[in-house]
Amino acid sequence: MSATEAQTALTPPPDRSSRRRARSTTLTIGIVLVGIIVLLAGISLLWLPYQPSDTSGGRLEGPSGAHWLGTDKLGRDLMTQLMIGARIALATGAGAVAVGAVIGIALGLAAAFAAPWLDDTISAALDVVIAFPVLLLAMLIVAAQGASLGTAILAIGLAMSAIVARLTRILTKRVLGEQYVVAARTSGTSWPGVIRQHILPNIWPTLSVNLALQFGIAVLAEASLSYLGLGAPPPNASWGRLLQEAQATVTTAPVGAIAPGIAIVMLVVGVNFIADGLRELGDPTRRRGA
């Protein structure tokens, strides 16, 4: 036996339990990060340190017992604004994902079952839409319809629906080629029944991971729109608007920019970690540590 072969033989096998622990840790961290934001949003529905329009605090005060994160340039409590921003971020992410999922899944299924020429036409149209960044499409829609939280959610959801549609079409085409689908059709199951019983349950694990990632993209897109003045208008305390308002005073009162920035990072990173965990759970080869 050569030295190389001997070294290979003496090398211990990969620690699969360590891999599983690492994956479980990633999912746990993601749940904790998102859970903190959800907790802030939930508490804000029942209690706020101050009224959103309360300007009784001094301008640009630092963190204190009265104002945990300080105040902004108008004397409003930053913790109050941050908690309200958590509600807006979660509502935007959930709403945009719901819009994108409903439209995207329906369009993807239609393309998968359509005649070849119609399938090619829909696929080409989806590729054109996907070529444009989500934020750019959302900006165009919001600029045409007017700035509001509802418009922002609808615009971001419509922009994301093309990605969901293309993924749904690809996954559905793959499932339609399986023998159990052929057997179901042979036994007399209708196409709606095949979609309900076989296609959706088999494509959902992969779709759920993509939708989780789209949630983070939606949060970033809404923050960007609000930063540009195209998101939720005042007095809605969007994290993006808080960043925009704190831009002029970032050197004298940095907490005003740091706090919403950290909140955005926590939510987006947490959702991405959850998506990674869902991908591991949905992929048997990864779960086996292969």
C-alpha positions, -999 to +999 in steps of 0.1 A: +000+000+000+014+034-010+017+063+015-011+081-002-035+051+000-025+046+036-033+082+044-066+079+027-075+048+046-066+065+079-087+096+071-119+095+091-152+096+072-171+128+070-190+136+102-225+135+090-239+144+124-218+176+123-233+185+090-268+179+103-261+200+134-247+228+111-279+227+090-301+226+121-282+256+135-287+276+103-325+270+104-326+278+141-307+311+137-331+320+108-361+313+129-347+333+158-339+363+137-372+364+119-390+357+152-375+388+168-389+409+140-423+392+142-423+397+180-417+434+175-444+437+149-468+418+172-461+439+202-466+471+182-502+460+175-509+460+212-485+486+227-461+513+215-437+533+236-451+565+221-477+576+196-462+576+161-469+613+157-456+623+192-428+648+188-424+656+225-389+642+226-359+664+220-345+665+185-318+638+177-316+627+213-293+597+220-306+564+235-319+568+271-344+553+295-371+574+280-362+567+244-344+534+240-331+542+206-332+580+208-353+603+187-353+615+151-349+650+138-386+657+145-384+645+181-402+612+174-393+580+193-371+558+171-381+526+188-418+533+180-409+540+144-388+508+142-416+487+156-441+501+131-416+495+103-415+458+113-452+456+106-448+472+072-418+450+063-437+418+072-469+429+055-450+438+024-431+405+023-461+384+029-484+403+006-459+404-023-452+367-019-489+359-019-495+380-051-464+365-068-474+330-058-510+332-070-502+348-103-469+329-109-482+294-101-513+299-122-493+312-151-467+285-148-493+257-147-510+273-178-477+273-197-469+237-188-503+225-200-505+248-230-499+239-267-462+241-277-465+274-295-484+290-266-459+275-241-430+290-261-447+324-263-454+325-226-418+314-218-404+341-240-425+367-224-414+355-189-378+357-199-382+393-210-399+402-177-372+384-157-345+403-175-356+434-157-347+437-120-376+434-096-370+468-081-370+485-116-403+469-125-418+478-092-406+514-096-423+517-130-456+503-116-456+525-085-447+556-106-477+549-128-502+541-100-490+564-073-471+558-041-488+538-014-482+506+006-508+487-013-494+497-046-459+488-035-470+453-024-489+448-057-460+461-078-434+439-061-457+409-063-463+413-100-426+418-106-418+386-088-445+365-104-425+359-135-398+342-116-423+320-098-441+313-131-410+301-148-400+278-119-435+264-117-435+256-154-401+238-152-411+218-122-446+209-136-430+197-169-408+175-149-436+160-128-458+155-159-432+131-173-434+108-142-450+074-145-474+080-116-490+109-135-494+087-165-510+060-143-533+086-127-545+098-161-550+062-173-571+055-143-594+083-152-582+111-129-590+145-144-563+171-150-575+193-121-573+162-099-538+154-112-527+190-104-542+188-069-531+153-060-497+150-077-483+182-093-487+207-065-476+184-036-445+175-056-435+210-067-443+228-035-411+219-015-390+236-042-414+264-046-416+271-009-378+277-008-380+301-037-409+320-022-389+323+011-361+339-009-386+361-027-398+373+007-364+387+015-362+403-020-396+419-014-385+434+019-354+449+003-375+462-027-400+479-004-372+495+017-356+508-016-389+522-028-395+539+005-360+553+005-367+568-030-401+582-018-421+556-038-431+533-009-455+537+020-460+575+025-458+593+058-468+588+086-460+551+078-426+545+094-411+522+067-375+512+074-364+525+041-379+559+049-362+559+083-329+554+065-336+582+041-346+606+069-315+597+089-291+602+060-286+639+067-278+633+104-259+600+102-227+615+117-244+633+146-271+607+153-260+574+138-285+552+157-312+566+134-296+549+104-280+519+122-312+506+139-333+502+107-303+490+088-298+462+113-335+454+113-335+450+075-304+428+076-318+406+104-351+400+086-335+393+052-307+371+065-331+353+088-354+345+059-325+333+037-313+310+065-349+296+068-349+291+030-316+272+033-331+250+060-362+243+040-340+233+010-321+209+032-353+194+045-368+190+010-337+174-005-332+138+007-296+136-007-286+166+014-303+151+045-283+119+041-252+140+040-243+127+005 
